Amino acid sequence: MNLPPRLPPFDQEVARRFLESAVPSSGLPQYLGLRTTLVEPGRLRVEMAADAKLLTRFGNLHGGVLAALCDHALGLVCYPHMQAGQWAATTEFKLNLLAPVSSGNKVIAEARIVAMTRSTAVVRIDVENHGRTCGAAQGTVLIMQPQPPEVP
């Protein structure tokens, strides 16, 4: 039986903010149209459309897009369990691309924290499209501490 991991306290306010501003306001997550649709202790779901601008010449979603989706979910799932000012820095992740994703289809990445300490977290991400698993990833993030302001 898989017991859920022991996690640091869950900040419901951080989770609420992720859901209220479901679409990131800048950068690659905004360009890709990533939307956070679920935030629970140790679990987070991010969705996106397989937009035509993100397809290869063969008509499938580019693997780099799926990697960016996984990397985004990998870090984001940790924030409701982190202290204010901390940030998650991806140190590594592996992604298995299991099935192609075509234009117009919704892609869903569900991240689950496997283990989390004060300094690291290991996260598994399952990616699906039309109820079919199209990717499986696992990665590690460092929990970075806030940097004090530099004194001149």
C-alpha positions as CSV (number, residue, x, y, z in Angstrom):
1,M,0.0,0.0,0.0
2,N,1.3,3.4,-0.9
3,L,1.0,5.8,1.9
4,P,1.1,9.5,1.2
5,P,4.4,11.2,2.0
6,R,4.8,13.3,5.1
7,L,4.8,16.9,3.8
8,P,5.4,20.3,5.4
9,P,2.2,22.2,6.2
10,F,0.0,23.1,3.2
11,D,-0.8,26.8,2.7
12,Q,-4.4,27.1,1.5
13,E,-3.9,30.8,0.6
14,V,-1.1,29.9,-1.9
15,A,-3.3,27.2,-3.4
16,R,-6.2,29.7,-3.7
17,R,-4.0,32.2,-5.5
18,F,-2.8,29.5,-8.0
19,L,-6.4,28.7,-8.9
20,E,-7.5,32.3,-9.1
21,S,-4.8,33.3,-11.5
22,A,-4.9,30.0,-13.3
23,V,-3.1,31.3,-16.3
24,P,0.5,32.6,-15.6
25,S,0.9,36.3,-16.4
26,S,4.3,36.0,-18.1
27,G,7.0,33.9,-19.7
28,L,6.9,30.5,-21.3
29,P,4.0,29.2,-19.1
30,Q,1.9,32.2,-20.5
31,Y,3.0,31.5,-24.0
32,L,2.1,27.8,-23.7
33,G,-1.3,28.7,-22.1
34,L,-0.7,26.6,-19.0
35,R,-3.7,26.7,-16.6
36,T,-3.6,25.4,-13.0
37,T,-6.9,23.6,-12.4
38,L,-6.3,21.7,-9.1
39,V,-4.2,22.3,-6.0
40,E,-4.3,19.9,-3.1
41,P,-1.8,18.9,-0.5
42,G,1.0,17.2,-2.4
43,R,-0.9,17.3,-5.7
44,L,-1.4,19.8,-8.6
45,R,-2.9,19.6,-12.0
46,V,-1.9,21.8,-15.0
47,E,-3.8,21.8,-18.3
48,M,-3.0,23.2,-21.7
49,A,-4.4,23.1,-25.3
50,A,-2.3,21.4,-28.0
51,D,-2.3,24.6,-30.0
52,A,-1.3,24.5,-33.7
53,K,1.6,26.8,-33.1
54,L,3.2,24.2,-30.8
55,L,3.1,21.3,-33.3
56,T,5.9,19.6,-35.2
57,R,5.8,19.4,-39.0
58,F,4.3,16.0,-38.5
59,G,1.3,17.4,-36.6
60,N,2.2,16.3,-33.1
61,L,2.9,18.4,-30.0
62,H,6.6,19.0,-29.7
63,G,8.3,17.0,-27.0
64,G,9.9,20.2,-25.7
65,V,6.5,21.6,-25.0
66,L,5.6,18.5,-22.9
67,A,8.9,18.9,-21.1
68,A,8.1,22.5,-20.3
69,L,4.7,21.5,-19.0
70,C,6.3,18.9,-16.8
71,D,9.0,21.2,-15.5
72,H,6.3,23.8,-14.6
73,A,4.2,21.3,-12.7
74,L,7.3,19.8,-11.0
75,G,8.1,23.1,-9.2
76,L,4.7,24.5,-8.8
77,V,3.3,21.6,-6.8
78,C,5.9,22.4,-4.1
79,Y,5.0,26.0,-3.4
80,P,2.0,25.5,-1.2
81,H,4.3,23.5,1.1
82,M,7.2,26.0,1.1
83,Q,7.8,29.1,3.3
84,A,7.3,32.6,1.9
85,G,10.3,33.7,-0.1
86,Q,11.5,30.2,-0.9
87,W,11.6,29.0,-4.5
88,A,11.9,25.7,-6.3
89,A,14.9,25.2,-8.6
90,T,14.7,22.1,-10.9
91,T,17.9,20.1,-10.7
92,E,16.9,17.3,-12.9
93,F,14.0,15.4,-14.4
94,K,13.4,12.6,-16.8
95,L,10.5,12.4,-19.2
96,N,9.3,9.4,-21.1
97,L,7.2,10.4,-24.1
98,L,4.7,7.5,-24.5
99,A,2.2,8.6,-27.2
100,P,1.8,11.5,-29.6
101,V,-0.5,14.4,-28.9
102,S,-2.3,16.0,-31.9
103,S,-3.6,19.5,-32.4
104,G,-6.7,20.7,-30.6
105,N,-6.5,18.2,-27.8
106,K,-6.2,19.1,-24.1
107,V,-3.1,17.9,-22.3
108,I,-3.3,17.3,-18.5
109,A,-0.2,17.0,-16.3
110,E,-0.8,15.8,-12.7
111,A,2.1,16.3,-10.3
112,R,2.4,14.4,-7.0
113,I,5.1,15.0,-4.4
114,V,6.8,11.7,-3.7
115,A,9.1,13.0,-1.0
116,M,9.9,16.5,0.4
117,T,12.4,17.7,2.9
118,R,13.4,21.2,3.9
119,S,15.9,21.3,1.0
120,T,14.6,19.0,-1.8
121,A,11.5,17.5,-3.3
122,V,11.0,14.5,-5.6
123,V,7.9,14.8,-7.8
124,R,6.2,12.5,-10.3
125,I,4.2,13.9,-13.2
126,D,1.8,11.9,-15.2
127,V,0.7,13.4,-18.5
128,E,-2.5,12.4,-20.3
129,N,-4.4,13.3,-23.5
130,H,-7.9,12.1,-24.2
131,G,-7.7,9.7,-21.3
132,R,-4.5,8.1,-22.6
133,T,-1.2,8.4,-20.9
134,C,1.2,10.3,-23.2
135,G,4.0,11.0,-20.8
136,A,5.6,10.1,-17.5
137,A,8.2,12.2,-15.7
138,Q,10.0,12.3,-12.4
139,G,12.3,15.0,-11.1
140,T,14.0,16.7,-8.2
141,V,13.9,20.4,-7.1
142,L,16.1,22.2,-4.7
143,I,14.2,24.3,-2.2
144,M,16.1,27.6,-2.3
145,Q,16.2,30.0,0.6
146,P,15.4,33.7,0.2
147,Q,18.6,35.7,-0.4
148,P,19.2,38.6,2.0
149,P,19.6,41.9,0.2
150,E,23.1,42.8,-0.7
151,V,24.7,45.5,1.5
152,P,26.8,48.0,-0.6
